Amino acid sequence: MKLKLARTTLKAKPKTIELDKLEEELADRSIFYFDKENSHKELKELIEYFEEKGYSVYMREVRYGMDENEYIYEVHIIA
C-alpha cells in the first residue's frame, strides 16, 4: 500500500511511501505525518497493519490553519 506523506509547503505535491519503507524507518523515528489526500480507510489499514505486528499506534488530525481543509494526520508508531 502506498501512502502520501505530508507536504513540506502548501504548493508542493505530497511524496509517497510504501509500508515496507515506513517499517524500515521505524528504527530512526516513530512519528510520521501524512497528507490529507490519504483516505481514512487507508490510514485505518496502516494502523491495523502495525498493530498486527505488535506495535502500538496512535493517530490524530493536526490543524495548521483556520480553513476546514487545512490539516494533516500525525501517526505515532511505538514498539
N, C-alpha and C positions, 0 to 999 in steps of 0.2 A: 504494500500500500504506500502511496506517495502522499505526503502532507506538505502544506505550504508554510514555510517559516515566516515570521512577522517581517514586514518591510522595515528597512532602515531609514527610509524617508517617505514622505507622503506620496511622491510621484514614482517611486521605484516599484518594480514588479517583484512579487514575492518569489523567493527561491524555494525549490522543492527538496525534500529529503525522504529517503526510504527508511522503513522501520529498522532494517539491519544496521544502517549507518547511525541511526539515532541510538540504538543499543550500544554500539561501539563507543559513542561519545559519552555514555554514562560514566565511564571511568574518569573523565575530566570534569564533568559538571552534572548537576541534577535538575536544573531549572531551564525550561525551554519556552520560547514564545512563538505562538502560531498565529497566522493571519486569519482575519475574519472570513476569508473566502473558503476556509475549511468548513465542511458541514458538521453539524452537531453529531450526526451519526458517525462520521469518520473519527471524531475525537473520542466518542464512546468506545469505538473499536480499538483505538490506541490504548485507552485505559484498561479495557478487558485483556488485551494482548499482554501488557506488562503485569497486570495483577495475576494472570495465569502463570507467569514466570516467577512469582513470589515477591514482586515489588509492591510498595505502597505508592499510590498515585493520587494526586490532588490537582484539580483543575478549577480555574475561576476566570471570569471575564475581567479585563482591566480596561477601564475607560480612560482615554487620554485627551478627550475634548468634550465640548458641550453637545455636539451633534449625536444623534442616536446611533449612527453608523460608525462612530469613531471608537473602536475597541479592538483588542487583541485577546488571545487566550494565553494564560500563563499556566504551565503544567509542571508540577514537581513530581519527579520520579525518584523514589528513595529505596535503596536495597534493604 
